[in-house]
Amino acid sequence: MPRPTAAQLAYGSCTVIFSTLAMLLLSQTSSGLGIALITLSALALGLLVAMTVPLPKPTPSAAARTPAPVPVERVPVRRETASVSASSAPEPVSEPAGP
């Protein structure tokens, strides 16, 4: 069973206090049975109000809050080669003659 929130406790408590005062003042009862009946009905009303307060949305777990790593798509690097034309032929490399 979930624990009551602060809003549920506040609304329920205020309902019990104010409805008890209102019913006691309006009924002007002085008997113990009348006071007990008003008190029990105020408690029932407070419980009803506390249970009907909307509950907060459940927070996602830590695993759900952390975004999943995005897979990196590796694209091979395209190397451009210089085109060789007839006028720009490579020069021959000359090596020094050995002894």
NORGI-V717489 format. One record per residue. N is the residue number from 0. RES is the residue in three letters. PHI is phi as a letter, one per 30 degrees, with the letter a starting at -180 (* if undefined). Layout:
n=N res=RES phi=PHI
n=N res=RES phi=PHI
//
This chain:
n=0 res=MET phi=*
n=1 res=PRO phi=d
n=2 res=ARG phi=d
n=3 res=PRO phi=d
n=4 res=THR phi=d
n=5 res=ALA phi=d
n=6 res=ALA phi=d
n=7 res=GLN phi=d
n=8 res=LEU phi=d
n=9 res=ALA phi=d
n=10 res=TYR phi=d
n=11 res=GLY phi=d
n=12 res=SER phi=d
n=13 res=CYS phi=d
n=14 res=THR phi=d
n=15 res=VAL phi=d
n=16 res=ILE phi=d
n=17 res=PHE phi=d
n=18 res=SER phi=d
n=19 res=THR phi=d
n=20 res=LEU phi=d
n=21 res=ALA phi=d
n=22 res=MET phi=d
n=23 res=LEU phi=d
n=24 res=LEU phi=d
n=25 res=LEU phi=d
n=26 res=SER phi=d
n=27 res=GLN phi=h
n=28 res=THR phi=d
n=29 res=SER phi=b
n=30 res=SER phi=d
n=31 res=GLY phi=d
n=32 res=LEU phi=d
n=33 res=GLY phi=d
n=34 res=ILE phi=d
n=35 res=ALA phi=d
n=36 res=LEU phi=d
n=37 res=ILE phi=d
n=38 res=THR phi=d
n=39 res=LEU phi=d
n=40 res=SER phi=d
n=41 res=ALA phi=d
n=42 res=LEU phi=d
n=43 res=ALA phi=d
n=44 res=LEU phi=d
n=45 res=GLY phi=d
n=46 res=LEU phi=d
n=47 res=LEU phi=d
n=48 res=VAL phi=d
n=49 res=ALA phi=d
n=50 res=MET phi=d
n=51 res=THR phi=c
n=52 res=VAL phi=d
n=53 res=PRO phi=d
n=54 res=LEU phi=d
n=55 res=PRO phi=d
n=56 res=LYS phi=d
n=57 res=PRO phi=d
n=58 res=THR phi=d
n=59 res=PRO phi=d
n=60 res=SER phi=d
n=61 res=ALA phi=d
n=62 res=ALA phi=d
n=63 res=ALA phi=d
n=64 res=ARG phi=d
n=65 res=THR phi=d
n=66 res=PRO phi=d
n=67 res=ALA phi=d
n=68 res=PRO phi=d
n=69 res=VAL phi=d
n=70 res=PRO phi=d
n=71 res=VAL phi=c
n=72 res=GLU phi=d
n=73 res=ARG phi=c
n=74 res=VAL phi=c
n=75 res=PRO phi=d
n=76 res=VAL phi=d
n=77 res=ARG phi=c
n=78 res=ARG phi=c
n=79 res=GLU phi=c
n=80 res=THR phi=c
n=81 res=ALA phi=d
n=82 res=SER phi=d
n=83 res=VAL phi=c
n=84 res=SER phi=c
n=85 res=ALA phi=d
n=86 res=SER phi=d
n=87 res=SER phi=c
n=88 res=ALA phi=d
n=89 res=PRO phi=d
n=90 res=GLU phi=d
n=91 res=PRO phi=d
n=92 res=VAL phi=c
n=93 res=SER phi=c
n=94 res=GLU phi=c
n=95 res=PRO phi=d
n=96 res=ALA phi=d
n=97 res=GLY phi=d
n=98 res=PRO phi=d
//
